[in-house]
Amino acid sequence: MDARKKELLPVSYFHVVLTIPDDLNPLVLVNQKVLYSIHFKAGSETLLELGKDPKHLGAEAGW
């Protein structure tokens, strides 16, 4: 762990997990390309919007 810690930049970061309701799993399994695309687009847009809000981060997210 010490070796991995030395590789980190000296900045704060957040780990975010984007989930969907279990009821949607069967639908996702048969339409993975479309639904994963929608899921990640919605998650990305949400994180960018919340990041810009001064109540949360008040900054532009970096990728």
Number of C-alpha atoms within 10 A of each C-alpha: 5 6 7 7 9 9 8 9 8 8 5 6 7 5 4 8 6 9 9 9 6 8 8 10 12 10 11 14 11 10 11 13 10 10 15 13 11 12 13 13 12 13 16 12 11 11 13 16 16 16 16 14 12 9 8 10 13 12 13 12 12 5 3
